[in-house]
Amino acid sequence: MGMLIAGVLLWSIVHLMKSVTPGVRAGIVTKLGAGPHQGLVALLIVTSLALMIFGWRSIVPEFVYDPPSWGRHLNMLLMILAIYLFGVAQGKSRIKQWLRHPMLTGMAIWAGGHLLANGDNRSLVLFGGLLVWALVSIITVSRNEGAWQKPTVFPSAGREILSVVIALILYGVLFGAHRWIAGVPLVGG
């Protein structure tokens, strides 16, 4: 369990430095230089992912709570939205008229959905920890960015439809590969 907790904490700390401790981050950038700093951040993120993956796989799940019977099905539906939000976060999208932080919102939906579907100890640590990180990030990044400037340029309807189609295709791929990615099959045994 320690590896999984360390991975979630390392991920959270590295990602929160820019919005929670910008002075500390600026000092590190000044001391190391921009390029080495980016390399260090990348290395720490990869390390956190490795800790989360190997930590997850090393834990025998023990149930902490009973998720609702409908939670698994709702989670499968929410994952389509989460994947869509991940995809449109960096580009132009009409969704940005309603969501200031689509990627972080997608992460919160991904984590919250998985908490609805799973009630074991490792899920609580991984998804609960990443849900807290995403919510804290939304608050701290918004605070640092100031007033929300909604976009005024929108993609064409065709581009929006293409984003939805790509999200659905990616959802299908991830649905089929879930047993190999997470070690947990979504259907069957």
C-alpha positions as CSV (number, residue, x, y, z in Angstrom):
1,M,0.0,0.0,0.0
2,G,3.0,2.3,0.7
3,M,4.0,2.3,-3.0
4,L,0.5,3.3,-4.1
5,I,0.2,6.1,-1.5
6,A,3.7,7.4,-2.4
7,G,2.7,7.5,-6.1
8,V,-0.5,9.4,-5.4
9,L,1.4,11.8,-3.1
10,L,4.3,12.4,-5.5
11,W,1.8,13.0,-8.4
12,S,-0.1,15.5,-6.3
13,I,2.9,17.3,-5.0
14,V,4.6,17.7,-8.3
15,H,1.4,18.9,-10.0
16,L,0.4,21.2,-7.2
17,M,3.7,23.0,-6.9
18,K,2.9,25.5,-9.7
19,S,-0.4,26.6,-8.2
20,V,0.2,26.1,-4.5
21,T,3.9,27.1,-4.1
22,P,4.8,29.1,-7.2
23,G,7.7,30.8,-5.3
24,V,9.3,27.5,-4.5
25,R,8.8,26.3,-8.1
26,A,10.3,29.5,-9.5
27,G,13.3,29.1,-7.2
28,I,13.9,25.5,-8.5
29,V,13.6,26.7,-12.1
30,T,16.1,29.5,-11.4
31,K,18.5,27.1,-9.7
32,L,18.3,24.3,-12.3
33,G,17.2,26.1,-15.4
34,A,14.0,25.7,-17.4
35,G,15.1,22.6,-19.4
36,P,16.5,20.6,-16.5
37,H,13.4,21.6,-14.4
38,Q,11.1,20.2,-17.1
39,G,13.1,17.0,-17.2
40,L,13.0,16.6,-13.5
41,V,9.2,17.2,-13.5
42,A,8.8,14.6,-16.2
43,L,11.0,12.1,-14.4
44,L,8.9,12.6,-11.2
45,I,5.6,12.2,-13.0
46,V,6.8,9.0,-14.7
47,T,8.0,7.8,-11.2
48,S,4.7,8.6,-9.7
49,L,2.9,6.7,-12.4
50,A,5.2,3.7,-11.9
51,L,4.6,3.7,-8.2
52,M,0.8,3.9,-8.7
53,I,0.8,1.1,-11.3
54,F,3.1,-1.3,-9.3
55,G,1.5,-0.3,-6.0
56,W,-2.0,-1.0,-7.4
57,R,-0.9,-4.4,-8.8
58,S,0.9,-5.4,-5.5
59,I,-2.2,-4.9,-3.3
60,V,-4.7,-7.6,-2.6
61,P,-8.0,-5.7,-2.6
62,E,-10.0,-5.6,0.6
63,F,-13.4,-4.1,0.6
64,V,-13.9,-0.9,2.6
65,Y,-17.4,-0.1,1.5
66,D,-20.2,-1.5,-0.8
67,P,-20.5,0.6,-3.9
68,P,-24.0,1.2,-5.2
69,S,-25.3,-1.5,-7.5
70,W,-25.7,1.1,-10.3
71,G,-22.3,2.6,-9.7
72,R,-20.5,0.3,-12.1
73,H,-22.8,1.2,-15.0
74,L,-22.8,4.9,-14.2
75,N,-19.0,4.8,-14.1
76,M,-18.9,3.3,-17.6
77,L,-21.1,6.2,-18.9
78,L,-19.1,8.8,-17.0
79,M,-15.8,7.5,-18.6
80,I,-17.1,8.6,-22.0
81,L,-17.4,12.2,-20.7
82,A,-14.1,12.0,-18.9
83,I,-12.3,10.9,-22.1
84,Y,-14.0,13.6,-24.1
85,L,-12.9,16.3,-21.5
86,F,-9.3,15.0,-21.6
87,G,-9.3,15.3,-25.3
88,V,-10.8,18.8,-25.7
89,A,-8.8,20.3,-22.8
90,Q,-5.9,21.5,-25.0
91,G,-7.9,22.7,-28.0
92,K,-10.9,24.8,-28.8
93,S,-14.2,23.5,-27.7
94,R,-17.6,24.9,-26.9
95,I,-17.5,23.0,-23.6
96,K,-15.0,25.6,-22.4
97,Q,-18.0,28.0,-22.1
98,W,-19.2,26.0,-19.2
99,L,-16.0,24.4,-17.8
100,R,-12.9,26.4,-16.9
101,H,-10.7,23.3,-16.4
102,P,-11.9,20.5,-18.7
103,M,-8.9,18.2,-18.0
104,L,-9.1,18.5,-14.3
105,T,-12.9,18.1,-14.4
106,G,-12.4,15.0,-16.5
107,M,-9.9,13.7,-13.9
108,A,-12.4,14.4,-11.1
109,I,-15.2,12.6,-13.1
110,W,-12.8,9.7,-13.8
111,A,-11.8,9.3,-10.2
112,G,-15.3,9.9,-8.8
113,G,-16.8,7.4,-11.2
114,H,-14.3,4.7,-10.2
115,L,-15.2,5.3,-6.5
116,L,-18.8,4.6,-7.4
117,A,-17.8,1.3,-9.1
118,N,-15.2,0.1,-6.6
119,G,-15.2,-0.2,-2.8
120,D,-11.8,-1.7,-2.1
121,N,-8.9,-0.2,-0.3
122,R,-6.6,0.3,-3.3
123,S,-9.4,2.1,-5.2
124,L,-10.1,4.3,-2.3
125,V,-6.4,5.4,-2.1
126,L,-5.9,5.8,-5.9
127,F,-9.2,7.3,-7.0
128,G,-9.9,9.1,-3.8
129,G,-6.4,10.6,-3.7
130,L,-6.6,11.7,-7.4
131,L,-10.1,13.1,-6.9
132,V,-8.8,15.2,-4.0
133,W,-5.8,16.3,-6.1
134,A,-8.1,17.3,-9.1
135,L,-10.5,19.3,-6.9
136,V,-7.7,21.1,-5.1
137,S,-6.0,21.8,-8.4
138,I,-9.2,23.3,-9.8
139,I,-9.5,25.7,-6.8
140,T,-5.8,26.7,-6.7
141,V,-5.3,27.1,-10.5
142,S,-8.5,29.2,-10.7
143,R,-7.3,31.3,-7.8
144,N,-4.0,32.0,-9.5
145,E,-5.4,32.7,-12.9
146,G,-7.8,35.3,-11.7
147,A,-11.1,36.1,-13.4
148,W,-12.2,33.5,-15.9
149,Q,-11.9,34.6,-19.5
150,K,-14.3,32.4,-21.5
151,P,-13.2,31.7,-25.0
152,T,-14.7,33.7,-27.8
153,V,-13.5,31.5,-30.7
154,F,-15.2,28.2,-31.3
155,P,-14.4,25.2,-33.5
156,S,-16.8,24.2,-36.3
157,A,-19.6,21.8,-35.6
158,G,-17.7,19.2,-37.6
159,R,-14.7,19.6,-35.3
160,E,-16.9,19.2,-32.2
161,I,-18.5,16.0,-33.7
162,L,-15.0,14.7,-34.5
163,S,-14.0,15.2,-30.9
164,V,-17.0,13.1,-29.8
165,V,-16.3,10.4,-32.3
166,I,-12.6,10.2,-31.3
167,A,-13.7,10.0,-27.6
168,L,-16.1,7.2,-28.4
169,I,-13.4,5.2,-30.3
170,L,-10.9,5.8,-27.5
171,Y,-13.5,4.7,-25.0
172,G,-14.0,1.4,-26.9
173,V,-10.2,0.8,-27.1
174,L,-9.8,1.5,-23.3
175,F,-12.9,-0.6,-22.5
176,G,-11.4,-3.6,-24.3
177,A,-7.9,-3.1,-22.9
178,H,-8.9,-2.4,-19.3
179,R,-8.1,-5.9,-18.2
180,W,-4.5,-5.4,-19.4
181,I,-4.1,-1.8,-18.3
182,A,-5.6,-2.1,-14.8
183,G,-5.5,-5.8,-14.3
184,V,-9.3,-5.8,-13.9
185,P,-11.7,-7.0,-16.6
186,L,-14.8,-4.8,-17.1
187,V,-17.0,-7.7,-18.3
188,G,-16.7,-11.4,-18.0
189,G,-14.0,-13.0,-16.0
